[in-house]
Amino acid sequence: QVQLVESGGGLVQPGGSLRLSCAASGRIFSINVMAWYRQVPGKEREMVATITSGGSTTLADSVKGRFTISRDNAKNTVYLQMNSLKPEDTAVYYCNADVFTFRGPENPWGQGTQVTVSS
């Protein structure tokens, strides 16, 4: 079974930066899309950014110009560079991936990492 492990969350002041990482492990044959989502209490989980294995990206309108998604295919790892952070970026951030394993496709989620933007 594939596992996704996130790291890099924390407390940062408005205008600051954080870099999230998410590493996939297990018997992986390939990974197609990797993505970051976020969720605040009482609201639905929302897509923040996606990236294909070829490097094509999409970003939510609310983070365009501030966040960048990238990945290292050799390490099965996806990153989210977050700059110019705002209080409204406060949320639990989750990693997700479309993974092809030797037993078939899987769509795992990470455990989540808290990002808090506050002065």
Beta strands, then each sheet from edge to edge (+ up, - down):
strand 1: 3-7
strand 2: 10-12
strand 3: 18-25
strand 4: 28-39
strand 5: 46-51
strand 6: 57-59
strand 7: 67-72
strand 8: 77-82
strand 9: 91-101
strand 10: 104-106
strand 11: 113-117
sheet 1: 1+ 3- 8+ 7-
sheet 2: 2+ 11+ 9- 4+ 5- 6+
sheet 3: 2+ 11+ 9- 10+
end
